[in-house]
Each structure stands twice: as structure tokens, then as C-alpha cells.
Amino acid sequence: MPSPKGYTRLQIALHWGVALLIVQQYLFKDAIAAAWDAAAKGMEIAFNPLVLAHVAGGALVMLFALWRLSIRARRGAPAMVGDNAMQRALAKAAHVGLYALMILMPLSGSMAWFGGVDLAAQGHNVLKIVLLALVALHFVGALYHHFVLKDGLINRMRRAEG
């Protein structure tokens, strides 16, 4: 399958939607952490819209990631860009890691929240650090392409192909 030159409007919207959802997940995680701690102490948990937002946000992150992967499987993706093979391999590894975490984080969170699986909660907490590191790497890589290589790579997530 030939590589497309860029991404579609839908792919760009899903990318930025996931980015905003991940930011929201980090900013408003305190409510679900407090609810988890209360539940661990045997206390009753009152309804909290921020807890619901965290659960729903995680589900949407996973749904959007799976949607993006299905589009990618049908359409392909633009070729990796980089100074050398090592940079392209690093970019590919980062993308695979991001997709894996966008699926594993909601799964581990669901197992913890709905199933009460403490090991899943611990894994969720470790994975959030890895996700934050990969998001930072992704962001720095985009800035490197834009300001150092000046190769226009960042435009692929700003304007749709065609």
C-alpha cells in the first residue's frame, strides 16, 4: 500500500482530541485518586462528576486510539521522517508505545476501578509516568522537526491532506 502524503481531517481531529483528553486525564486525576483511596478504606463513594469525567475520558482515549489504528490499517500512514534510520526507529517506537499506552491505560484503569484489582491500579500508576514521558518525547520531537530540521512535519497534524 502506498504511503499517503498526509493525514485526513478525521485523523487530525482524533489526534488532537486524544491529546486534549490526555491533558484532561492528568489535570483532573485527583478526584478519582481520592475516590480510590476512600474505597480502599471501605468508605462509601459519593457521585463525583470529575470521577465520571476521568472514566469516560479514558474510555474515549481508547476508543479514539482504536479508531485511529483502524483508519491507519485501511489507509496507511505518511512515511516516517528523520535525519537517519535511528531517528525514524525512535519515532516508530514512540508511536507504538503511545498507541499501546492509549489502550493499556484505560484497560488497567477499568480493571482497577470496576474490578477492584489493586495490581491493575498499581500498573495504571506506573503506566501514567511512561505515558507522560512518551508524550513529552513526542512533543519535543515535533518541535525538533519544526525548529531544527524545518521539514514541515508538524504541518501534517495541522492541515489535512489534499
Legacy VTK file of the C-alpha trace (Angstrom):
# vtk DataFile Version 3.0
C-alpha trace
ASCII
DATASET POLYDATA
POINTS 162 float
0.000 0.000 0.000
1.493 3.390 -0.938
2.008 5.879 1.887
-0.321 8.868 1.843
1.341 12.287 1.915
-0.609 13.450 4.957
-3.472 12.762 7.311
-7.201 13.254 6.807
-9.303 15.755 8.750
-10.680 12.882 10.815
-7.205 11.601 11.706
-6.110 15.110 12.698
-9.262 15.634 14.788
-8.745 12.289 16.548
-5.074 13.128 17.212
-5.881 16.472 18.834
-8.932 15.048 20.595
-6.771 12.380 22.227
-4.162 14.998 23.125
-6.788 17.121 24.901
-8.266 14.090 26.633
-4.855 13.006 27.930
-4.220 16.508 29.285
-7.654 16.411 30.948
-6.877 12.982 32.445
-3.745 14.350 34.125
-5.269 17.638 35.260
-8.357 16.124 36.876
-6.976 12.825 38.231
-7.147 13.901 41.888
-10.878 13.168 42.199
-10.566 9.553 41.097
-7.427 9.084 43.214
-9.317 10.344 46.272
-12.288 8.105 45.464
-9.942 5.101 45.049
-8.324 5.833 48.431
-11.746 6.197 50.076
-12.923 2.891 48.571
-9.718 1.177 49.767
-10.572 2.335 53.319
-14.078 0.897 52.986
-15.756 4.284 52.783
-18.761 4.921 50.605
-18.076 6.932 47.464
-20.474 9.715 46.538
-21.114 10.567 42.891
-18.488 12.956 41.571
-18.667 14.316 38.016
-14.856 14.539 37.900
-14.615 10.800 38.581
-17.106 10.176 35.785
-15.116 12.510 33.510
-11.930 10.520 34.216
-13.599 7.182 33.491
-15.323 8.499 30.359
-12.150 10.295 29.239
-10.143 7.086 29.494
-12.766 5.194 27.514
-12.697 7.878 24.810
-8.891 7.810 24.631
-9.011 4.065 23.984
-11.898 4.362 21.512
-10.145 7.134 19.564
-6.846 5.191 19.550
-8.563 2.081 18.191
-10.394 4.221 15.613
-7.091 5.791 14.534
-5.470 2.362 14.241
-8.352 1.084 12.110
-8.009 4.073 9.757
-4.259 3.524 9.626
-4.770 -0.165 8.758
-7.052 0.757 5.842
-5.334 3.912 4.603
-1.739 3.628 5.689
0.274 6.436 7.223
2.673 9.027 5.871
6.287 7.907 5.763
8.385 8.462 8.875
10.655 11.457 8.548
14.037 11.839 10.202
17.688 12.636 9.696
18.627 8.968 9.845
17.376 5.427 10.415
17.890 5.692 14.171
15.614 8.739 14.431
12.949 7.016 12.341
13.215 3.883 14.508
12.904 6.011 17.667
9.859 7.777 16.224
8.254 4.459 15.319
8.939 3.027 18.790
7.462 6.143 20.403
4.312 5.886 18.272
3.890 2.178 19.004
4.360 2.943 22.700
1.832 5.763 22.617
-0.794 3.584 20.933
-0.105 0.721 23.356
-0.474 3.026 26.345
-3.646 4.645 24.966
-5.129 1.141 25.068
-3.452 -0.298 28.187
-4.110 2.716 30.424
-7.911 2.593 30.049
-7.871 -1.197 30.387
-5.820 -1.129 33.584
-7.893 1.760 34.931
-11.119 -0.120 34.208
-9.816 -3.291 35.857
-8.860 -1.255 38.909
-11.989 0.893 39.147
-14.689 -1.589 38.166
-12.953 -4.792 39.257
-11.145 -3.547 42.352
-7.886 -5.079 41.109
-5.140 -3.407 43.134
-2.374 -4.712 40.867
-4.111 -3.055 37.900
-4.229 0.222 39.861
-0.511 -0.032 40.568
0.181 -0.770 36.909
-2.019 2.170 35.900
0.079 4.476 38.100
3.333 3.219 36.561
1.955 3.450 33.021
0.896 7.080 33.536
4.538 8.023 34.112
5.615 6.158 30.973
2.794 7.822 29.004
3.815 11.261 30.233
7.425 10.569 29.184
6.373 9.387 25.707
4.047 12.360 25.230
6.922 14.668 26.194
9.240 12.853 23.753
6.593 13.137 21.006
6.190 16.860 21.699
9.937 17.522 21.762
10.327 15.519 18.542
7.668 17.629 16.828
9.415 20.824 17.977
12.785 19.453 16.776
11.335 18.816 13.340
9.722 22.248 13.242
12.529 24.441 14.574
15.726 22.488 13.846
15.058 20.381 10.761
12.445 22.819 9.406
10.996 19.958 7.371
7.311 20.879 7.690
6.493 17.642 9.522
4.292 19.381 12.078
2.051 20.636 9.263
0.802 17.072 8.749
-1.143 17.421 12.017
-2.265 20.967 11.261
-3.696 20.664 7.745
-5.452 17.772 6.097
-4.030 16.144 3.001
-5.441 17.297 -0.283
LINES 1 163
162 0 1 2 3 4 5 6 7 8 9 10 11 12 13 14 15 16 17 18 19 20 21 22 23 24 25 26 27 28 29 30 31 32 33 34 35 36 37 38 39 40 41 42 43 44 45 46 47 48 49 50 51 52 53 54 55 56 57 58 59 60 61 62 63 64 65 66 67 68 69 70 71 72 73 74 75 76 77 78 79 80 81 82 83 84 85 86 87 88 89 90 91 92 93 94 95 96 97 98 99 100 101 102 103 104 105 106 107 108 109 110 111 112 113 114 115 116 117 118 119 120 121 122 123 124 125 126 127 128 129 130 131 132 133 134 135 136 137 138 139 140 141 142 143 144 145 146 147 148 149 150 151 152 153 154 155 156 157 158 159 160 161
